[in-house]
Amino acid sequence: MAGFGLPNFGQLTEAFKKAQQIQQNAQKLQEELEVMEIEGTNDDNRAKIWVSGNQKPLRVEIDPSLLSEEQEIIEEAILNAMKSAHEVSTSTMQERMEDLTGGFKLNLPGMGD
């Protein structure tokens, strides 16, 4: 009575091995992302922000010439650098996850459009 749509034992074993491999690779990827430094800049490169591959803020660099601008311009430059760093970090993480899973979509929060 093998007709219930269940995969055979060999398929289950193979799927389990694949899941274990993905889990091990995910741990390695997590460690790699943690030590990555991704730079984001504003349009004129006077504000720079670095984040890890996990989007953890690492450091900020402000060109002295930017500090003589009006507050609104300074704030916009910093915000744009933050957005840039976040965008690059997010896309890097997403690309690495797709490589890890062979393109299999996991639909993780914060990873989709």
Backbone atoms as SQL, in Angstrom:
CREATE TABLE atoms (id INTEGER PRIMARY KEY, chain TEXT, resi INTEGER, resn TEXT, atom TEXT, x REAL, y REAL, z REAL);
INSERT INTO atoms VALUES
  (1, 'A', 1, 'MET', 'N', 0.831, -1.193, 0.000),
  (2, 'A', 1, 'MET', 'CA', 0.000, 0.000, 0.000),
  (3, 'A', 1, 'MET', 'C', 0.867, 1.244, 0.000),
  (4, 'A', 2, 'ALA', 'N', 1.749, 1.323, -0.896),
  (5, 'A', 2, 'ALA', 'CA', 2.612, 2.490, -0.993),
  (6, 'A', 2, 'ALA', 'C', 2.021, 3.449, -2.002),
  (7, 'A', 3, 'GLY', 'N', 1.078, 4.228, -1.642),
  (8, 'A', 3, 'GLY', 'CA', 0.484, 5.165, -2.574),
  (9, 'A', 3, 'GLY', 'C', -0.011, 6.415, -1.889),
  (10, 'A', 4, 'PHE', 'N', 0.536, 6.709, -0.756),
  (11, 'A', 4, 'PHE', 'CA', 0.067, 7.860, -0.006),
  (12, 'A', 4, 'PHE', 'C', 0.830, 9.136, -0.340),
  (13, 'A', 5, 'GLY', 'N', 1.664, 9.130, -1.363),
  (14, 'A', 5, 'GLY', 'CA', 2.402, 10.310, -1.756),
  (15, 'A', 5, 'GLY', 'C', 3.597, 10.619, -0.871),
  (16, 'A', 6, 'LEU', 'N', 4.005, 9.675, -0.064),
  (17, 'A', 6, 'LEU', 'CA', 5.159, 9.892, 0.799),
  (18, 'A', 6, 'LEU', 'C', 6.431, 9.518, 0.054),
  (19, 'A', 7, 'PRO', 'N', 7.494, 10.302, 0.222),
  (20, 'A', 7, 'PRO', 'CA', 8.747, 9.939, -0.445),
  (21, 'A', 7, 'PRO', 'C', 9.335, 8.688, 0.192),
  (22, 'A', 8, 'ASN', 'N', 10.177, 8.003, -0.552),
  (23, 'A', 8, 'ASN', 'CA', 10.780, 6.803, 0.012),
  (24, 'A', 8, 'ASN', 'C', 11.848, 7.208, 1.030),
  (25, 'A', 9, 'PHE', 'N', 12.332, 6.247, 1.769),
  (26, 'A', 9, 'PHE', 'CA', 13.292, 6.503, 2.854),
  (27, 'A', 9, 'PHE', 'C', 14.567, 7.158, 2.344),
  (28, 'A', 10, 'GLY', 'N', 15.030, 6.756, 1.176),
  (29, 'A', 10, 'GLY', 'CA', 16.237, 7.330, 0.592),
  (30, 'A', 10, 'GLY', 'C', 16.073, 8.822, 0.323),
  (31, 'A', 11, 'GLN', 'N', 14.902, 9.211, -0.155),
  (32, 'A', 11, 'GLN', 'CA', 14.634, 10.637, -0.408),
  (33, 'A', 11, 'GLN', 'C', 14.603, 11.426, 0.894),
  (34, 'A', 12, 'LEU', 'N', 14.017, 10.835, 1.926),
  (35, 'A', 12, 'LEU', 'CA', 13.975, 11.503, 3.232),
  (36, 'A', 12, 'LEU', 'C', 15.374, 11.669, 3.809),
  (37, 'A', 13, 'THR', 'N', 16.179, 10.629, 3.679),
  (38, 'A', 13, 'THR', 'CA', 17.553, 10.687, 4.184),
  (39, 'A', 13, 'THR', 'C', 18.336, 11.759, 3.447),
  (40, 'A', 14, 'GLU', 'N', 18.177, 11.807, 2.134),
  (41, 'A', 14, 'GLU', 'CA', 18.882, 12.807, 1.328),
  (42, 'A', 14, 'GLU', 'C', 18.425, 14.215, 1.693),
  (43, 'A', 15, 'ALA', 'N', 17.137, 14.398, 1.887),
  (44, 'A', 15, 'ALA', 'CA', 16.609, 15.712, 2.272),
  (45, 'A', 15, 'ALA', 'C', 17.147, 16.117, 3.640),
  (46, 'A', 16, 'PHE', 'N', 17.239, 15.177, 4.559),
  (47, 'A', 16, 'PHE', 'CA', 17.763, 15.466, 5.891),
  (48, 'A', 16, 'PHE', 'C', 19.229, 15.870, 5.814),
  (49, 'A', 17, 'LYS', 'N', 20.006, 15.152, 4.986),
  (50, 'A', 17, 'LYS', 'CA', 21.428, 15.486, 4.817),
  (51, 'A', 17, 'LYS', 'C', 21.575, 16.887, 4.232),
  (52, 'A', 18, 'LYS', 'N', 20.739, 17.199, 3.251),
  (53, 'A', 18, 'LYS', 'CA', 20.778, 18.524, 2.623),
  (54, 'A', 18, 'LYS', 'C', 20.444, 19.605, 3.655),
  (55, 'A', 19, 'ALA', 'N', 19.455, 19.355, 4.482),
  (56, 'A', 19, 'ALA', 'CA', 19.070, 20.321, 5.514),
  (57, 'A', 19, 'ALA', 'C', 20.208, 20.519, 6.513),
  (58, 'A', 20, 'GLN', 'N', 20.887, 19.456, 6.887),
  (59, 'A', 20, 'GLN', 'CA', 22.022, 19.560, 7.804),
  (60, 'A', 20, 'GLN', 'C', 23.149, 20.376, 7.180),
  (61, 'A', 21, 'GLN', 'N', 23.413, 20.135, 5.903),
  (62, 'A', 21, 'GLN', 'CA', 24.469, 20.878, 5.203),
  (63, 'A', 21, 'GLN', 'C', 24.131, 22.366, 5.139),
  (64, 'A', 22, 'ILE', 'N', 22.879, 22.672, 4.829),
  (65, 'A', 22, 'ILE', 'CA', 22.448, 24.071, 4.789),
  (66, 'A', 22, 'ILE', 'C', 22.602, 24.709, 6.162),
  (67, 'A', 23, 'GLN', 'N', 22.263, 23.983, 7.211),
  (68, 'A', 23, 'GLN', 'CA', 22.395, 24.511, 8.569),
  (69, 'A', 23, 'GLN', 'C', 23.858, 24.802, 8.898),
  (70, 'A', 24, 'GLN', 'N', 24.748, 23.893, 8.538),
  (71, 'A', 24, 'GLN', 'CA', 26.175, 24.103, 8.791),
  (72, 'A', 24, 'GLN', 'C', 26.696, 25.296, 7.987),
  (73, 'A', 25, 'ASN', 'N', 26.293, 25.377, 6.730),
  (74, 'A', 25, 'ASN', 'CA', 26.722, 26.496, 5.896),
  (75, 'A', 25, 'ASN', 'C', 26.132, 27.817, 6.380),
  (76, 'A', 26, 'ALA', 'N', 24.923, 27.761, 6.911),
  (77, 'A', 26, 'ALA', 'CA', 24.290, 28.971, 7.446),
  (78, 'A', 26, 'ALA', 'C', 25.073, 29.502, 8.643),
  (79, 'A', 27, 'GLN', 'N', 25.584, 28.610, 9.469),
  (80, 'A', 27, 'GLN', 'CA', 26.392, 29.030, 10.612),
  (81, 'A', 27, 'GLN', 'C', 27.674, 29.699, 10.130),
  (82, 'A', 28, 'LYS', 'N', 28.312, 29.111, 9.122),
  (83, 'A', 28, 'LYS', 'CA', 29.527, 29.711, 8.548),
  (84, 'A', 28, 'LYS', 'C', 29.212, 31.083, 7.955),
  (85, 'A', 29, 'LEU', 'N', 28.096, 31.165, 7.244),
  (86, 'A', 29, 'LEU', 'CA', 27.694, 32.432, 6.638),
  (87, 'A', 29, 'LEU', 'C', 27.444, 33.485, 7.709),
  (88, 'A', 30, 'GLN', 'N', 26.794, 33.096, 8.786),
  (89, 'A', 30, 'GLN', 'CA', 26.532, 34.019, 9.897),
  (90, 'A', 30, 'GLN', 'C', 27.846, 34.588, 10.434),
  (91, 'A', 31, 'GLU', 'N', 28.845, 33.731, 10.585),
  (92, 'A', 31, 'GLU', 'CA', 30.147, 34.177, 11.071),
  (93, 'A', 31, 'GLU', 'C', 30.817, 35.114, 10.061),
  (94, 'A', 32, 'GLU', 'N', 30.699, 34.809, 8.774),
  (95, 'A', 32, 'GLU', 'CA', 31.279, 35.670, 7.737),
  (96, 'A', 32, 'GLU', 'C', 30.599, 37.041, 7.723),
  (97, 'A', 33, 'LEU', 'N', 29.273, 37.040, 7.803),
  (98, 'A', 33, 'LEU', 'CA', 28.530, 38.295, 7.777),
  (99, 'A', 33, 'LEU', 'C', 28.892, 39.169, 8.981),
  (100, 'A', 34, 'GLU', 'N', 29.130, 38.533, 10.109),
  (101, 'A', 34, 'GLU', 'CA', 29.439, 39.274, 11.331),
  (102, 'A', 34, 'GLU', 'C', 30.732, 40.067, 11.199),
  (103, 'A', 35, 'VAL', 'N', 31.706, 39.547, 10.464),
  (104, 'A', 35, 'VAL', 'CA', 32.996, 40.239, 10.355),
  (105, 'A', 35, 'VAL', 'C', 33.122, 41.089, 9.091),
  (106, 'A', 36, 'MET', 'N', 32.149, 41.025, 8.204),
  (107, 'A', 36, 'MET', 'CA', 32.176, 41.866, 7.003),
  (108, 'A', 36, 'MET', 'C', 32.047, 43.327, 7.391),
  (109, 'A', 37, 'GLU', 'N', 32.694, 44.181, 6.617),
  (110, 'A', 37, 'GLU', 'CA', 32.518, 45.627, 6.769),
  (111, 'A', 37, 'GLU', 'C', 32.040, 46.170, 5.438),
  (112, 'A', 38, 'ILE', 'N', 30.812, 46.650, 5.427),
  (113, 'A', 38, 'ILE', 'CA', 30.190, 47.158, 4.208),
  (114, 'A', 38, 'ILE', 'C', 30.036, 48.660, 4.350),
  (115, 'A', 39, 'GLU', 'N', 30.519, 49.368, 3.352),
  (116, 'A', 39, 'GLU', 'CA', 30.513, 50.833, 3.395),
  (117, 'A', 39, 'GLU', 'C', 29.331, 51.390, 2.610),
  (118, 'A', 40, 'GLY', 'N', 28.701, 52.380, 3.201),
  (119, 'A', 40, 'GLY', 'CA', 27.667, 53.138, 2.519),
  (120, 'A', 40, 'GLY', 'C', 28.057, 54.600, 2.547),
  (121, 'A', 41, 'THR', 'N', 27.767, 55.309, 1.452),
  (122, 'A', 41, 'THR', 'CA', 28.116, 56.727, 1.386),
  (123, 'A', 41, 'THR', 'C', 26.934, 57.535, 0.874),
  (124, 'A', 42, 'ASN', 'N', 26.991, 58.829, 1.148),
  (125, 'A', 42, 'ASN', 'CA', 26.015, 59.707, 0.529),
  (126, 'A', 42, 'ASN', 'C', 26.509, 60.040, -0.878),
  (127, 'A', 43, 'ASP', 'N', 25.761, 60.857, -1.606),
  (128, 'A', 43, 'ASP', 'CA', 26.075, 61.121, -3.014),
  (129, 'A', 43, 'ASP', 'C', 27.452, 61.720, -3.247),
  (130, 'A', 44, 'ASP', 'N', 27.898, 62.612, -2.368),
  (131, 'A', 44, 'ASP', 'CA', 29.194, 63.254, -2.597),
  (132, 'A', 44, 'ASP', 'C', 30.315, 62.651, -1.739),
  (133, 'A', 45, 'ASN', 'N', 30.045, 61.514, -1.127),
  (134, 'A', 45, 'ASN', 'CA', 31.032, 60.760, -0.331),
  (135, 'A', 45, 'ASN', 'C', 31.568, 61.516, 0.878),
  (136, 'A', 46, 'ARG', 'N', 30.835, 62.504, 1.366),
  (137, 'A', 46, 'ARG', 'CA', 31.309, 63.226, 2.552),
  (138, 'A', 46, 'ARG', 'C', 30.805, 62.589, 3.839),
  (139, 'A', 47, 'ALA', 'N', 29.825, 61.711, 3.740),
  (140, 'A', 47, 'ALA', 'CA', 29.354, 60.944, 4.900),
  (141, 'A', 47, 'ALA', 'C', 29.486, 59.474, 4.549),
  (142, 'A', 48, 'LYS', 'N', 30.158, 58.731, 5.414),
  (143, 'A', 48, 'LYS', 'CA', 30.359, 57.297, 5.193),
  (144, 'A', 48, 'LYS', 'C', 29.973, 56.548, 6.460),
  (145, 'A', 49, 'ILE', 'N', 29.319, 55.436, 6.246),
  (146, 'A', 49, 'ILE', 'CA', 28.905, 54.593, 7.369),
  (147, 'A', 49, 'ILE', 'C', 29.245, 53.156, 7.014),
  (148, 'A', 50, 'TRP', 'N', 29.808, 52.447, 7.971),
  (149, 'A', 50, 'TRP', 'CA', 30.127, 51.032, 7.788),
  (150, 'A', 50, 'TRP', 'C', 29.224, 50.208, 8.688),
  (151, 'A', 51, 'VAL', 'N', 28.724, 49.120, 8.122),
  (152, 'A', 51, 'VAL', 'CA', 27.919, 48.160, 8.879),
  (153, 'A', 51, 'VAL', 'C', 28.469, 46.772, 8.593),
  (154, 'A', 52, 'SER', 'N', 28.162, 45.836, 9.474),
  (155, 'A', 52, 'SER', 'CA', 28.531, 44.445, 9.225),
  (156, 'A', 52, 'SER', 'C', 27.562, 43.866, 8.199),
  (157, 'A', 53, 'GLY', 'N', 27.839, 42.660, 7.756),
  (158, 'A', 53, 'GLY', 'CA', 26.926, 41.971, 6.851),
  (159, 'A', 53, 'GLY', 'C', 25.579, 41.697, 7.485),
  (160, 'A', 54, 'ASN', 'N', 25.522, 41.784, 8.811),
  (161, 'A', 54, 'ASN', 'CA', 24.270, 41.623, 9.562),
  (162, 'A', 54, 'ASN', 'C', 23.638, 42.962, 9.897),
  (163, 'A', 55, 'GLN', 'N', 24.118, 44.020, 9.275),
  (164, 'A', 55, 'GLN', 'CA', 23.625, 45.387, 9.441),
  (165, 'A', 55, 'GLN', 'C', 23.886, 45.988, 10.817),
  (166, 'A', 56, 'LYS', 'N', 24.864, 45.459, 11.510),
  (167, 'A', 56, 'LYS', 'CA', 25.259, 46.040, 12.787),
  (168, 'A', 56, 'LYS', 'C', 26.135, 47.267, 12.494),
  (169, 'A', 57, 'PRO', 'N', 25.763, 48.445, 13.019),
  (170, 'A', 57, 'PRO', 'CA', 26.579, 49.643, 12.775),
  (171, 'A', 57, 'PRO', 'C', 27.981, 49.466, 13.348),
  (172, 'A', 58, 'LEU', 'N', 28.994, 49.854, 12.561),
  (173, 'A', 58, 'LEU', 'CA', 30.382, 49.692, 12.986),
  (174, 'A', 58, 'LEU', 'C', 31.086, 51.025, 13.214),
  (175, 'A', 59, 'ARG', 'N', 30.989, 51.923, 12.234),
  (176, 'A', 59, 'ARG', 'CA', 31.640, 53.215, 12.410),
  (177, 'A', 59, 'ARG', 'C', 31.094, 54.228, 11.415),
  (178, 'A', 60, 'VAL', 'N', 31.426, 55.492, 11.688),
  (179, 'A', 60, 'VAL', 'CA', 30.969, 56.617, 10.876),
  (180, 'A', 60, 'VAL', 'C', 32.167, 57.503, 10.578),
  (181, 'A', 61, 'GLU', 'N', 32.194, 58.057, 9.381),
  (182, 'A', 61, 'GLU', 'CA', 33.228, 59.020, 9.015),
  (183, 'A', 61, 'GLU', 'C', 32.545, 60.206, 8.331),
  (184, 'A', 62, 'ILE', 'N', 32.781, 61.400, 8.858),
  (185, 'A', 62, 'ILE', 'CA', 32.201, 62.621, 8.300),
  (186, 'A', 62, 'ILE', 'C', 33.341, 63.514, 7.836),
  (187, 'A', 63, 'ASP', 'N', 33.292, 63.912, 6.570),
  (188, 'A', 63, 'ASP', 'CA', 34.290, 64.834, 6.041),
  (189, 'A', 63, 'ASP', 'C', 34.126, 66.181, 6.752),
  (190, 'A', 64, 'PRO', 'N', 35.207, 66.792, 7.190),
  (191, 'A', 64, 'PRO', 'CA', 35.113, 68.076, 7.905),
  (192, 'A', 64, 'PRO', 'C', 34.357, 69.148, 7.126),
  (193, 'A', 65, 'SER', 'N', 34.430, 69.117, 5.804),
  (194, 'A', 65, 'SER', 'CA', 33.713, 70.127, 5.010),
  (195, 'A', 65, 'SER', 'C', 32.198, 70.000, 5.156),
  (196, 'A', 66, 'LEU', 'N', 31.724, 68.806, 5.436),
  (197, 'A', 66, 'LEU', 'CA', 30.284, 68.611, 5.624),
  (198, 'A', 66, 'LEU', 'C', 29.808, 69.280, 6.904),
  (199, 'A', 67, 'LEU', 'N', 30.665, 69.332, 7.901),
  (200, 'A', 67, 'LEU', 'CA', 30.277, 69.895, 9.190),
  (201, 'A', 67, 'LEU', 'C', 30.028, 71.397, 9.133),
  (202, 'A', 68, 'SER', 'N', 30.490, 72.056, 8.080),
  (203, 'A', 68, 'SER', 'CA', 30.243, 73.493, 7.948),
  (204, 'A', 68, 'SER', 'C', 28.927, 73.784, 7.231),
  (205, 'A', 69, 'GLU', 'N', 28.246, 72.734, 6.815),
  (206, 'A', 69, 'GLU', 'CA', 26.950, 72.883, 6.133),
  (207, 'A', 69, 'GLU', 'C', 25.837, 73.097, 7.161),
  (208, 'A', 70, 'GLU', 'N', 24.656, 73.416, 6.644),
  (209, 'A', 70, 'GLU', 'CA', 23.483, 73.553, 7.504),
  (210, 'A', 70, 'GLU', 'C', 23.110, 72.186, 8.073),
  (211, 'A', 71, 'GLN', 'N', 22.472, 72.212, 9.218),
  (212, 'A', 71, 'GLN', 'CA', 22.112, 70.974, 9.915),
  (213, 'A', 71, 'GLN', 'C', 21.318, 70.032, 9.024),
  (214, 'A', 72, 'GLU', 'N', 20.382, 70.566, 8.263),
  (215, 'A', 72, 'GLU', 'CA', 19.535, 69.733, 7.402),
  (216, 'A', 72, 'GLU', 'C', 20.371, 68.972, 6.363),
  (217, 'A', 73, 'ILE', 'N', 21.376, 69.616, 5.813),
  (218, 'A', 73, 'ILE', 'CA', 22.243, 68.979, 4.811),
  (219, 'A', 73, 'ILE', 'C', 23.074, 67.875, 5.461),
  (220, 'A', 74, 'ILE', 'N', 23.585, 68.147, 6.657),
  (221, 'A', 74, 'ILE', 'CA', 24.366, 67.141, 7.390),
  (222, 'A', 74, 'ILE', 'C', 23.509, 65.922, 7.693),
  (223, 'A', 75, 'GLU', 'N', 22.320, 66.160, 8.205),
  (224, 'A', 75, 'GLU', 'CA', 21.418, 65.060, 8.554),
  (225, 'A', 75, 'GLU', 'C', 21.048, 64.239, 7.329),
  (226, 'A', 76, 'GLU', 'N', 20.754, 64.906, 6.211),
  (227, 'A', 76, 'GLU', 'CA', 20.404, 64.201, 4.980),
  (228, 'A', 76, 'GLU', 'C', 21.580, 63.363, 4.477),
  (229, 'A', 77, 'ALA', 'N', 22.795, 63.908, 4.555),
  (230, 'A', 77, 'ALA', 'CA', 23.983, 63.175, 4.113),
  (231, 'A', 77, 'ALA', 'C', 24.174, 61.911, 4.942),
  (232, 'A', 78, 'ILE', 'N', 24.020, 62.029, 6.254),
  (233, 'A', 78, 'ILE', 'CA', 24.186, 60.874, 7.142),
  (234, 'A', 78, 'ILE', 'C', 23.098, 59.837, 6.878),
  (235, 'A', 79, 'LEU', 'N', 21.859, 60.305, 6.726),
  (236, 'A', 79, 'LEU', 'CA', 20.755, 59.386, 6.452),
  (237, 'A', 79, 'LEU', 'C', 20.974, 58.650, 5.129),
  (238, 'A', 80, 'ASN', 'N', 21.419, 59.362, 4.105),
  (239, 'A', 80, 'ASN', 'CA', 21.659, 58.713, 2.810),
  (240, 'A', 80, 'ASN', 'C', 22.790, 57.693, 2.894),
  (241, 'A', 81, 'ALA', 'N', 23.824, 57.995, 3.667),
  (242, 'A', 81, 'ALA', 'CA', 24.913, 57.032, 3.855),
  (243, 'A', 81, 'ALA', 'C', 24.399, 55.790, 4.585),
  (244, 'A', 82, 'MET', 'N', 23.529, 55.993, 5.576),
  (245, 'A', 82, 'MET', 'CA', 22.948, 54.856, 6.309),
  (246, 'A', 82, 'MET', 'C', 22.099, 53.995, 5.380),
  (247, 'A', 83, 'LYS', 'N', 21.294, 54.649, 4.558),
  (248, 'A', 83, 'LYS', 'CA', 20.451, 53.905, 3.616),
  (249, 'A', 83, 'LYS', 'C', 21.305, 53.107, 2.643),
  (250, 'A', 84, 'SER', 'N', 22.362, 53.717, 2.160),
  (251, 'A', 84, 'SER', 'CA', 23.269, 53.051, 1.227),
  (252, 'A', 84, 'SER', 'C', 23.902, 51.817, 1.869),
  (253, 'A', 85, 'ALA', 'N', 24.418, 51.970, 3.081),
  (254, 'A', 85, 'ALA', 'CA', 25.044, 50.844, 3.780),
  (255, 'A', 85, 'ALA', 'C', 24.032, 49.729, 4.025),
  (256, 'A', 86, 'HIS', 'N', 22.840, 50.091, 4.424),
  (257, 'A', 86, 'HIS', 'CA', 21.797, 49.097, 4.687),
  (258, 'A', 86, 'HIS', 'C', 21.422, 48.355, 3.408),
  (259, 'A', 87, 'GLU', 'N', 21.277, 49.081, 2.317),
  (260, 'A', 87, 'GLU', 'CA', 20.911, 48.466, 1.042),
  (261, 'A', 87, 'GLU', 'C', 21.972, 47.469, 0.573),
  (262, 'A', 88, 'VAL', 'N', 23.237, 47.874, 0.642),
  (263, 'A', 88, 'VAL', 'CA', 24.314, 46.978, 0.210),
  (264, 'A', 88, 'VAL', 'C', 24.395, 45.767, 1.137),
  (265, 'A', 89, 'SER', 'N', 24.262, 45.994, 2.425),
  (266, 'A', 89, 'SER', 'CA', 24.320, 44.904, 3.388),
  (267, 'A', 89, 'SER', 'C', 23.179, 43.913, 3.166),
  (268, 'A', 90, 'THR', 'N', 21.986, 44.427, 2.976),
  (269, 'A', 90, 'THR', 'CA', 20.826, 43.569, 2.768),
  (270, 'A', 90, 'THR', 'C', 20.959, 42.761, 1.487),
  (271, 'A', 91, 'SER', 'N', 21.372, 43.409, 0.403),
  (272, 'A', 91, 'SER', 'CA', 21.503, 42.677, -0.856),
  (273, 'A', 91, 'SER', 'C', 22.631, 41.652, -0.775),
  (274, 'A', 92, 'THR', 'N', 23.711, 41.980, -0.071),
  (275, 'A', 92, 'THR', 'CA', 24.809, 41.027, 0.114),
  (276, 'A', 92, 'THR', 'C', 24.321, 39.811, 0.886),
  (277, 'A', 93, 'MET', 'N', 23.589, 40.052, 1.959),
  (278, 'A', 93, 'MET', 'CA', 23.057, 38.951, 2.765),
  (279, 'A', 93, 'MET', 'C', 22.109, 38.093, 1.930),
  (280, 'A', 94, 'GLN', 'N', 21.266, 38.732, 1.169),
  (281, 'A', 94, 'GLN', 'CA', 20.309, 37.985, 0.357),
  (282, 'A', 94, 'GLN', 'C', 21.022, 37.146, -0.701),
  (283, 'A', 95, 'GLU', 'N', 22.020, 37.724, -1.370),
  (284, 'A', 95, 'GLU', 'CA', 22.773, 36.972, -2.369),
  (285, 'A', 95, 'GLU', 'C', 23.485, 35.776, -1.743),
  (286, 'A', 96, 'ARG', 'N', 24.083, 35.980, -0.595),
  (287, 'A', 96, 'ARG', 'CA', 24.804, 34.897, 0.064),
  (288, 'A', 96, 'ARG', 'C', 23.843, 33.801, 0.510),
  (289, 'A', 97, 'MET', 'N', 22.660, 34.184, 0.984),
  (290, 'A', 97, 'MET', 'CA', 21.667, 33.179, 1.394),
  (291, 'A', 97, 'MET', 'C', 21.180, 32.385, 0.183),
  (292, 'A', 98, 'GLU', 'N', 20.986, 33.069, -0.952),
  (293, 'A', 98, 'GLU', 'CA', 20.549, 32.363, -2.156),
  (294, 'A', 98, 'GLU', 'C', 21.628, 31.386, -2.626),
  (295, 'A', 99, 'ASP', 'N', 22.895, 31.805, -2.523),
  (296, 'A', 99, 'ASP', 'CA', 23.991, 30.898, -2.864),
  (297, 'A', 99, 'ASP', 'C', 23.972, 29.684, -1.934),
  (298, 'A', 100, 'LEU', 'N', 23.759, 29.940, -0.665),
  (299, 'A', 100, 'LEU', 'CA', 23.759, 28.888, 0.346),
  (300, 'A', 100, 'LEU', 'C', 22.659, 27.859, 0.107),
  (301, 'A', 101, 'THR', 'N', 21.484, 28.358, -0.254),
  (302, 'A', 101, 'THR', 'CA', 20.335, 27.466, -0.399),
  (303, 'A', 101, 'THR', 'C', 20.112, 27.028, -1.839),
  (304, 'A', 102, 'GLY', 'N', 21.036, 27.385, -2.722),
  (305, 'A', 102, 'GLY', 'CA', 20.885, 27.001, -4.127),
  (306, 'A', 102, 'GLY', 'C', 19.725, 27.703, -4.791),
  (307, 'A', 103, 'GLY', 'N', 19.409, 28.913, -4.327),
  (308, 'A', 103, 'GLY', 'CA', 18.322, 29.684, -4.914),
  (309, 'A', 103, 'GLY', 'C', 16.962, 29.393, -4.307),
  (310, 'A', 104, 'PHE', 'N', 16.914, 28.459, -3.374),
  (311, 'A', 104, 'PHE', 'CA', 15.654, 28.125, -2.713),
  (312, 'A', 104, 'PHE', 'C', 15.220, 29.301, -1.861),
  (313, 'A', 105, 'LYS', 'N', 14.031, 29.818, -2.083),
  (314, 'A', 105, 'LYS', 'CA', 13.527, 30.989, -1.374),
  (315, 'A', 105, 'LYS', 'C', 13.000, 30.586, 0.003),
  (316, 'A', 106, 'LEU', 'N', 13.563, 31.222, 1.040),
  (317, 'A', 106, 'LEU', 'CA', 13.136, 30.908, 2.400),
  (318, 'A', 106, 'LEU', 'C', 12.109, 31.901, 2.924),
  (319, 'A', 107, 'ASN', 'N', 11.897, 33.020, 2.215),
  (320, 'A', 107, 'ASN', 'CA', 10.962, 34.063, 2.633),
  (321, 'A', 107, 'ASN', 'C', 11.185, 34.504, 4.069),
  (322, 'A', 108, 'LEU', 'N', 12.434, 34.838, 4.388),
  (323, 'A', 108, 'LEU', 'CA', 12.756, 35.303, 5.719),
  (324, 'A', 108, 'LEU', 'C', 12.356, 36.762, 5.874),
  (325, 'A', 109, 'PRO', 'N', 11.890, 37.156, 7.061),
  (326, 'A', 109, 'PRO', 'CA', 11.511, 38.553, 7.277),
  (327, 'A', 109, 'PRO', 'C', 12.695, 39.473, 6.986),
  (328, 'A', 110, 'GLY', 'N', 12.405, 40.562, 6.285),
  (329, 'A', 110, 'GLY', 'CA', 13.429, 41.537, 5.975),
  (330, 'A', 110, 'GLY', 'C', 14.297, 41.170, 4.793),
  (331, 'A', 111, 'MET', 'N', 14.044, 40.033, 4.176),
  (332, 'A', 111, 'MET', 'CA', 14.886, 39.581, 3.078),
  (333, 'A', 111, 'MET', 'C', 14.177, 39.681, 1.734),
  (334, 'A', 112, 'GLY', 'N', 12.930, 40.067, 1.723),
  (335, 'A', 112, 'GLY', 'CA', 12.201, 40.107, 0.459),
  (336, 'A', 112, 'GLY', 'C', 11.946, 41.514, 0.003),
  (337, 'A', 113, 'ASP', 'N', 11.240, 41.639, -1.098),
  (338, 'A', 113, 'ASP', 'CA', 10.911, 42.968, -1.643),
  (339, 'A', 113, 'ASP', 'C', 9.711, 43.536, -0.955);
